[in-house]
Amino acid sequence: MKISEPSAQDEIRVVRALPQKTMLIVGAAALVLVVLVWQLGPVVKRWQQSELSVSIDRIRLDAVKTAPFIRDVSVQGKVVAAVSPKLYAPADGTVSFFAEAGTTVKKGDVIAAIESPELDSKLKQEQATLNSLATGLDRQKIQSRKQQLIDQKAVDLAQVALTTAEREKRRAEQGYSVKAISQIDYEKAGDDLNNAQLQFEHAVKDAKLNKESLEFESTALGMELERQSFLVANLQRQVSALQVQSPVDGIIGNLAADNKTYLSKNQLLLSVVDLSQFEVEIAIPESYADDLTLGMPVEVTLDQQLYPAVLVSISPEIVENQVTGRVRFGDKSPPGLRQNQRLASRILLEQRDAVLQVARGQFLESSNGQFAYKVQNGVAIKTPIALGARSLSAVEVLSGLSEGDQIIISGTDMFQGANQIQLNQ
């Protein structure tokens, strides 16, 4: 079977060339399309890789920078008097106040008195004992002189008897030599001499011993008298202390008891506040306790003005997770301070130059300082970091970030740990 060719079905058509203007428009459109694809490609790719999309208005950004770093801690404190002695009852008795709370007093002013009949009576008894001992000592001195006279008399009489015996012995020797007396009389004269000599020696020894005994008795009485004098002086001091005097210039604080009330010994009476010098008592968090040293500079804020001060004392114990310290003002003390007035204080723990740092924010608590979200081309990328010292306004960056990097410093809990976050305008 013969198949005929399809040439009879062909149709000759004339193709018209496009105008040059149309060619330019098509080429420009194609170029714009290529540019858009080139520009939007990375954006679309990042958008596809991002796990979340967050409006940039919901976050706070800060740039990492190198600047002087001041490590500090802000604490609250209250104004206290540097000198505020408390006065206590020196003995049991009834108190009488001579000044009310808030009264201005001078050092040495009697501001209260304690009536203690027992202490007054004891003082009088001990004074009577002292007078008795003084009289006894005087009597002992008189007795000593009297006894010394008696002993001296005995020694003198023994001396005279010895001299007489010696003379009789010489007379007996002369008489016996010429046979004028018998041998018995001669021997009797010798015995009388020996007896007189023994009496003299014993009289001298008795006088010496009596003198030592009397001196010992006088010394013992003198020591007892001195002891009694100390006891009376102590009681006299206690009686004088019943007149309670102000130890400093200041004002009377709160009275701890009512007037004409019977008090026990060492019971609180009142306090005297010295208003010439104030300090600030501050409560410092326990976490800063190891960084504190005496002499650290402190800035105290009052009425938007800063006053320099110094940390002068630190409590050795921790109470309710806080350490108590005392701050003393420098040459310039704030005017018009009042007891228990609340003030804000800033302790300067450390100061260094050229430290890589970033502003402190909620991201520290959200990430526990382990990572931060670094912003690049509209995308926040989770980046591991290492942080160092922290201050009230900044935190030191040890690694993971470079100067000029921007990170999210607001809370990142809403990111739920995502690795990339798309930031929308």
Secondary structure per residue as TSV (DSSP state, phi and psi in degrees):
chain	resnum	aa	ss	phi	psi
A	1	M	-	360.0	130.6
A	2	K	-	-92.7	126.5
A	3	I	-	-96.7	128.4
A	4	S	-	-80.2	151.6
A	5	E	-	-77.1	152.3
A	6	P	G	-87.2	14.9
A	7	S	G	-62.6	-27.4
A	8	A	G	-66.3	-21.5
A	9	Q	G	-88.6	-12.3
A	10	D	-	-66.0	147.1
A	11	E	-	-129.2	126.0
A	12	I	-	-86.0	121.2
A	13	R	-	-119.0	151.5
A	14	V	-	-102.2	119.0
A	15	V	-	-88.0	125.6
A	16	R	-	-93.2	133.2
A	17	A	-	-69.8	140.4
A	18	L	-	-68.3	147.9
A	19	P	-	-63.4	153.3
A	20	Q	H	-64.7	-33.8
A	21	K	H	-64.7	-39.6
A	22	T	H	-67.2	-36.9
A	23	M	H	-63.1	-38.3
A	24	L	H	-66.0	-40.0
A	25	I	H	-65.7	-42.8
A	26	V	H	-65.1	-40.5
A	27	G	H	-64.9	-41.3
A	28	A	H	-64.5	-40.3
A	29	A	H	-63.7	-40.9
A	30	A	H	-64.5	-38.5
A	31	L	H	-65.6	-44.0
A	32	V	H	-60.8	-39.4
A	33	L	H	-64.1	-41.0
A	34	V	H	-64.1	-43.2
A	35	V	H	-62.6	-43.2
A	36	L	H	-61.4	-42.6
A	37	V	H	-64.0	-39.4
A	38	W	H	-67.9	-37.2
A	39	Q	H	-78.0	-42.9
A	40	L	H	-84.1	-13.8
A	41	G	H	-58.5	-53.6
A	42	P	H	-61.4	-35.9
A	43	V	H	-64.4	-44.8
A	44	V	H	-64.7	-37.3
A	45	K	H	-64.9	-44.9
A	46	R	H	-64.2	-37.5
A	47	W	H	-64.6	-37.4
A	48	Q	H	-68.7	-34.1
A	49	Q	H	-80.3	-22.0
A	50	S	-	-70.1	141.2
A	51	E	S	-90.3	-27.0
A	52	L	E	-137.3	163.0
A	53	S	E	-129.8	125.3
A	54	V	E	-131.1	141.7
A	55	S	E	-71.1	137.6
A	56	I	G	-68.2	-18.0
A	57	D	G	-70.4	-16.6
A	58	R	G	-89.8	-1.3
A	59	I	-	-125.0	165.1
A	60	R	-	-120.2	136.1
A	61	L	E	-115.0	153.3
A	62	D	E	-151.3	148.4
A	63	A	E	-95.8	140.6
A	64	V	-	-72.5	132.7
A	65	K	E	-142.4	164.2
A	66	T	E	-106.9	123.2
A	67	A	E	-159.5	167.2
A	68	P	E	-59.0	140.4
A	69	F	E	-117.4	124.6
A	70	I	E	-116.1	115.5
A	71	R	E	-92.5	120.8
A	72	D	E	-143.0	173.7
A	73	V	E	-143.0	134.4
A	74	S	E	-100.4	128.2
A	75	V	E	-135.0	159.3
A	76	Q	E	-99.8	146.3
A	77	G	E	-144.0	171.2
A	78	K	E	-129.1	147.1
A	79	V	E	-75.9	129.1
A	80	V	E	-131.6	154.9
A	81	A	E	-74.4	135.8
A	82	A	S	-63.3	-33.5
A	83	V	-	-124.7	115.0
A	84	S	-	-144.6	73.1
A	85	P	-	-69.2	145.2
A	86	K	E	-103.7	137.9
A	87	L	E	-108.3	138.0
A	88	Y	E	-122.2	159.3
A	89	A	-	-67.7	124.6
A	90	P	S	-76.1	-15.4
A	91	A	S	-160.6	168.6
A	92	D	S	-69.1	136.6
A	93	G	E	164.3	-175.2
A	94	T	E	-97.1	130.4
A	95	V	E	-94.4	143.6
A	96	S	E	-129.5	118.5
A	97	F	E	-90.5	136.1
A	98	F	S	-106.3	2.7
A	99	A	S	-148.6	145.1
A	100	E	-	-92.1	167.3
A	101	A	T	-61.7	134.2
A	102	G	T	92.9	-2.6
A	103	T	-	-76.9	135.6
A	104	T	E	-80.2	130.5
A	105	V	E	-130.2	161.0
A	106	K	-	-108.7	159.4
A	107	K	T	-61.5	128.4
A	108	G	T	96.8	-10.1
A	109	D	-	-67.6	137.6
A	110	V	E	-79.8	117.1
A	111	I	E	-110.8	-12.0
A	112	A	E	-161.2	161.3
A	113	A	E	-142.4	145.3
A	114	I	E	-112.9	125.4
A	115	E	E	-92.3	114.1
A	116	S	-	-129.6	89.0
A	117	P	H	-59.5	-35.5
A	118	E	H	-62.9	-44.7
A	119	L	H	-67.2	-39.4
A	120	D	H	-63.3	-43.1
A	121	S	H	-65.0	-40.7
A	122	K	H	-64.6	-38.0
A	123	L	H	-63.2	-43.4
A	124	K	H	-65.3	-38.4
A	125	Q	H	-64.9	-44.1
A	126	E	H	-69.1	-32.8
A	127	Q	H	-65.5	-39.0
A	128	A	H	-63.4	-41.6
A	129	T	H	-62.4	-39.5
A	130	L	H	-63.1	-43.6
A	131	N	H	-63.7	-38.9
A	132	S	H	-64.2	-42.5
A	133	L	H	-65.8	-37.9
A	134	A	H	-63.7	-40.6
A	135	T	H	-64.8	-41.7
A	136	G	H	-62.7	-38.4
A	137	L	H	-65.9	-41.2
A	138	D	H	-63.1	-42.0
A	139	R	H	-61.6	-40.7
A	140	Q	H	-64.6	-37.3
A	141	K	H	-65.1	-41.5
A	142	I	H	-64.2	-43.7
A	143	Q	H	-62.5	-35.7
A	144	S	H	-65.0	-45.1
A	145	R	H	-64.6	-38.6
A	146	K	H	-63.5	-44.7
A	147	Q	H	-66.2	-35.2
A	148	Q	H	-64.2	-38.1
A	149	L	H	-64.7	-42.7
A	150	I	H	-62.2	-45.2
A	151	D	H	-65.2	-39.2
A	152	Q	H	-64.5	-37.2
A	153	K	H	-62.8	-43.3
A	154	A	H	-64.0	-39.7
A	155	V	H	-65.3	-41.7
A	156	D	H	-65.1	-43.2
A	157	L	H	-63.9	-40.3
A	158	A	H	-65.4	-35.3
A	159	Q	H	-65.0	-42.7
A	160	V	H	-64.0	-44.2
A	161	A	H	-62.4	-38.1
A	162	L	H	-66.0	-41.4
A	163	T	H	-63.5	-41.8
A	164	T	H	-63.4	-43.0
A	165	A	H	-64.7	-39.2
A	166	E	H	-62.8	-41.0
A	167	R	H	-65.5	-41.8
A	168	E	H	-65.2	-34.4
A	169	K	H	-65.8	-41.2
A	170	R	H	-65.9	-39.4
A	171	R	H	-65.0	-40.8
A	172	A	H	-65.7	-37.1
A	173	E	H	-64.6	-40.8
A	174	Q	H	-67.4	-42.7
A	175	G	H	-67.4	-36.1
A	176	Y	H	-71.7	-30.2
A	177	S	H	-66.8	-29.1
A	178	V	T	-104.4	11.2
A	179	K	T	65.0	30.6
A	180	A	-	-83.2	-23.5
A	181	I	S	-128.1	162.6
A	182	S	-	-80.9	168.4
A	183	Q	H	-66.6	-32.7
A	184	I	H	-64.0	-45.0
A	185	D	H	-62.9	-37.3
A	186	Y	H	-63.6	-45.4
A	187	E	H	-66.7	-36.8
A	188	K	H	-62.2	-37.3
A	189	A	H	-64.0	-36.9
A	190	G	H	-67.5	-39.7
A	191	D	H	-64.6	-40.9
A	192	D	H	-62.5	-36.4
A	193	L	H	-66.5	-43.9
A	194	N	H	-62.1	-42.2
A	195	N	H	-63.1	-42.7
A	196	A	H	-65.8	-38.1
A	197	Q	H	-66.0	-41.7
A	198	L	H	-64.0	-42.5
A	199	Q	H	-62.1	-38.6
A	200	F	H	-66.5	-45.5
A	201	E	H	-61.7	-43.2
A	202	H	H	-66.6	-37.0
A	203	A	H	-63.2	-41.3
A	204	V	H	-64.8	-45.6
A	205	K	H	-65.1	-40.7
A	206	D	H	-62.5	-41.1
A	207	A	H	-63.6	-41.2
A	208	K	H	-66.7	-43.0
A	209	L	H	-66.2	-41.7
A	210	N	H	-62.0	-37.6
A	211	K	H	-64.0	-44.9
A	212	E	H	-62.2	-41.0
A	213	S	H	-64.5	-43.8
A	214	L	H	-66.5	-39.3
A	215	E	H	-63.6	-38.6
A	216	F	H	-64.4	-44.4
A	217	E	H	-62.1	-40.2
A	218	S	H	-66.8	-40.2
A	219	T	H	-64.7	-42.5
A	220	A	H	-62.5	-43.7
A	221	L	H	-65.1	-36.6
A	222	G	H	-64.9	-40.9
A	223	M	H	-65.9	-41.0
A	224	E	H	-64.7	-37.7
A	225	L	H	-65.4	-39.8
A	226	E	H	-65.1	-42.9
A	227	R	H	-60.2	-43.5
A	228	Q	H	-66.6	-31.8
A	229	S	H	-66.1	-41.4
A	230	F	H	-62.8	-41.0
A	231	L	H	-63.4	-42.8
A	232	V	H	-66.6	-39.3
A	233	A	H	-64.1	-38.9
A	234	N	H	-65.8	-43.9
A	235	L	H	-64.7	-37.2
A	236	Q	H	-64.3	-38.2
A	237	R	H	-64.0	-40.8
A	238	Q	H	-65.9	-38.0
A	239	V	H	-68.2	-39.7
A	240	S	H	-65.0	-33.7
A	241	A	H	-69.4	-13.2
A	242	L	T	-64.3	-23.2
A	243	Q	E	-88.4	95.8
A	244	V	E	-75.4	121.3
A	245	Q	E	-110.1	152.8
A	246	S	-	-73.8	127.1
A	247	P	S	-79.5	-16.8
A	248	V	S	-142.5	167.0
A	249	D	S	-78.0	133.4
A	250	G	E	172.4	-152.0
A	251	I	E	-126.1	154.7
A	252	I	E	-74.4	130.2
A	253	G	-	-81.9	-156.9
A	254	N	-	-69.6	138.4
A	255	L	-	-79.8	130.8
A	256	A	S	-88.0	-3.9
A	257	A	S	-147.9	161.2
A	258	D	-	-82.9	155.5
A	259	N	T	-64.2	143.1
A	260	K	T	63.1	34.3
A	261	T	-	-101.3	140.9
A	262	Y	E	-79.6	126.8
A	263	L	E	-119.5	154.0
A	264	S	-	-90.1	161.6
A	265	K	T	-61.9	139.6
A	266	N	T	70.1	15.3
A	267	Q	-	-81.8	140.6
A	268	L	E	-63.2	132.5
A	269	L	E	-99.8	-59.1
A	270	L	E	-168.0	178.8
A	271	S	E	-131.0	150.7
A	272	V	E	-115.9	125.2
A	273	V	E	-102.7	120.4
A	274	D	-	-86.6	111.1
A	275	L	T	-90.0	6.8
A	276	S	T	-78.8	-20.0
A	277	Q	-	-147.6	127.4
A	278	F	E	-112.8	155.3
A	279	E	E	-132.3	166.9
A	280	V	E	-115.0	122.6
A	281	E	E	-92.8	119.9
A	282	I	E	-117.1	152.9
A	283	A	E	-112.5	115.2
A	284	I	E	-105.5	134.6
A	285	P	E	-57.3	145.9
A	286	E	G	-58.3	-32.0
A	287	S	G	-64.5	-19.2
A	288	Y	G	-99.6	3.0
A	289	A	G	-61.2	-40.6
A	290	D	G	-71.5	-16.8
A	291	D	G	-92.3	-5.8
A	292	L	-	-86.5	138.5
A	293	T	-	-140.2	151.6
A	294	L	T	-65.9	142.3
A	295	G	T	92.6	-0.1
A	296	M	-	-64.5	140.7
A	297	P	E	-71.0	144.2
A	298	V	E	-135.0	140.5
A	299	E	E	-110.7	121.3
A	300	V	E	-105.2	129.5
A	301	T	E	-103.2	127.6
A	302	L	E	-143.9	122.4
A	303	D	T	54.0	43.8
A	304	Q	T	63.3	20.9
A	305	Q	E	-119.0	142.7
A	306	L	E	-96.6	134.5
A	307	Y	E	-122.7	123.9
A	308	P	E	-70.0	142.7
A	309	A	E	-148.8	177.2
A	310	V	E	-136.2	140.6
A	311	L	E	-76.3	115.9
A	312	V	E	-109.0	-16.2
A	313	S	E	-153.4	147.8
A	314	I	E	-134.4	129.0
A	315	S	E	-67.5	137.6
A	316	P	E	-78.3	-4.1
A	317	E	E	-123.2	158.3
A	318	I	E	-107.8	126.0
A	319	V	E	-124.5	120.9
A	320	E	T	54.3	46.9
A	321	N	T	62.2	25.8
A	322	Q	E	-138.3	152.1
A	323	V	E	-113.2	132.0
A	324	T	E	-91.3	134.8
A	325	G	E	-134.3	165.2
A	326	R	E	-121.6	134.5
A	327	V	E	-116.9	130.6
A	328	R	E	-114.3	134.7
A	329	F	E	-70.6	156.0
A	330	G	-	-82.6	-141.7
A	331	D	S	-67.4	-30.4
A	332	K	-	-105.5	112.3
A	333	S	-	-102.8	140.3
A	334	P	-	-61.0	137.4
A	335	P	T	-78.3	152.6
A	336	G	T	71.3	27.8
A	337	L	-	-71.0	149.7
A	338	R	-	-129.2	150.1
A	339	Q	T	-59.2	134.2
A	340	N	T	69.7	12.7
A	341	Q	-	-67.9	137.6
A	342	R	E	-85.9	133.2
A	343	L	E	-136.6	149.7
A	344	A	E	-94.4	135.5
A	345	S	E	-128.5	150.5
A	346	R	E	-130.3	114.5
A	347	I	E	-92.0	124.9
A	348	L	E	-89.4	101.5
A	349	L	E	-80.2	-36.5
A	350	E	E	-158.7	148.2
A	351	Q	E	-142.7	123.1
A	352	R	E	-134.8	157.3
A	353	D	E	-103.0	153.2
A	354	A	E	53.4	62.0
A	355	V	E	-112.9	130.7
A	356	L	E	-70.7	122.8
A	357	Q	E	-150.5	166.9
A	358	V	E	-143.1	157.0
A	359	A	E	-62.5	143.6
A	360	R	-	-76.8	140.0
A	361	G	-	-155.2	-175.5
A	362	Q	T	-68.2	-16.5
A	363	F	H	-62.6	-23.2
A	364	L	H	-64.4	-42.0
A	365	E	H	-75.2	-35.1
A	366	S	H	-66.5	-40.8
A	367	S	H	-105.2	-0.5
A	368	N	T	57.6	27.9
A	369	G	T	71.6	14.8
A	370	Q	S	-91.1	-29.4
A	371	F	E	-152.0	166.5
A	372	A	E	-144.2	159.0
A	373	Y	E	-98.0	108.0
A	374	K	E	-88.8	130.9
A	375	V	E	-94.2	123.8
A	376	Q	E	-138.8	120.5
A	377	N	T	53.2	43.4
A	378	G	T	79.2	7.7
A	379	V	E	-123.9	133.3
A	380	A	E	-94.8	119.9
A	381	I	E	-109.4	128.7
A	382	K	E	-68.1	121.3
A	383	T	E	-128.9	125.1
A	384	P	E	-65.8	137.8
A	385	I	-	-137.8	166.5
A	386	A	E	-130.2	127.9
A	387	L	E	-113.0	154.7
A	388	G	E	-113.9	-127.1
A	389	A	E	-66.3	150.5
A	390	R	E	-124.4	141.3
A	391	S	-	-118.7	-173.5
A	392	L	S	-67.7	-31.0
A	393	S	S	-117.5	-12.2
A	394	A	E	-145.6	165.9
A	395	V	E	-137.0	138.7
A	396	E	E	-75.6	136.4
A	397	V	E	-102.8	119.4
A	398	L	E	-92.0	-40.4
A	399	S	E	-159.9	163.6
A	400	G	S	98.4	-20.3
A	401	L	-	-134.6	155.4
A	402	S	-	-122.0	163.0
A	403	E	T	-61.6	132.4
A	404	G	T	98.1	-17.2
A	405	D	-	-65.0	142.9
A	406	Q	E	-105.1	132.6
A	407	I	E	-130.1	162.0
A	408	I	E	-84.7	119.5
A	409	I	-	-102.0	-6.1
A	410	S	S	-81.2	175.0
A	411	G	-	-60.3	139.6
A	412	T	-	-114.7	16.0
A	413	D	G	-62.8	-31.3
A	414	M	G	-69.6	-15.1
A	415	F	G	-78.4	-15.8
A	416	Q	T	57.2	33.5
A	417	G	T	75.9	15.1
A	418	A	-	-64.8	148.9
A	419	N	S	-80.3	-34.4
A	420	Q	E	-134.0	139.3
A	421	I	E	-128.2	125.5
A	422	Q	E	-81.3	124.6
A	423	L	E	-98.8	121.1
A	424	N	E	-102.0	144.9
A	425	Q	-	-73.0	360.0
